[in-house]
């Protein structure tokens, strides 16, 4: 699983929005979807590297393009 250093959850949400994901719900976690994939981003700061790597993989991205979206 790819790893990326911990990222603030707000920055992660903005980056996924640039990748065409939209927020569909929020509570203790932020739920985002692009129509086919669903991501659940925890509101903890920072989102740890292992979790962030999993989210990037689930979004169908790799670490390098995601870093450019930040």
N, C-alpha and C positions, 0 to 999 in steps of 0.2 A: 504494500500500500504506500502511495507517495506521501511524503511528509512535507509540511510547510510550517515554519515557525508560527507560534500563536498569533492569531489575528483578532482584532476587535470585532465583535459580532456585527456592529453597524457597518464597518468597512466591508465585511464579507457580504452583507445584504446588498450594499451598493454594487459590489463587483458582480454578484449573481444577477442583479437587475440589468447590468450592462450586457450580460450573456443571455438576455431575453427571458429571465425568470421573473415571475410576478408574485407578490405576496398574496396568499389566499387565506391566511389566518395567523393570529398571534395570541399568545398567552405566555407561559413560561418559556416557550419555544416559538420561533418564527417558522411558519410553513410557507414554502415557496414552490411554484410549479411552472413548467414551461409548456404544459399541455400533455406531456407524456411522462415526464419524470417529476417526482416529488422530493423535496429536500426539507429536512427538519433541522434548523439551526438553533442551538442552545443560546440563551441570552447571557451566558457567563462570559466574563472578560478576563483574559483573552480566551477564545475558543482554542483548546489545546491542539498541538500539531497532529496528533493521531486522528482526532475527530475531523479536523480541517482537511486532512488528506483524504479521508473517506468521503466527505462532502464533495470535494473536487472530482473524485472518481465517479461518484454517483451522478454528478451533473454532466458527465461525459467529457470533461475537460482534463487537461494535464496541468502540472504545476506551473510550467513556464507561461502558458497563455493566461492562467489565472493571475499570476503576479503582474502581468501587464494590465489586467483589468483593475487591480488595486490602485 
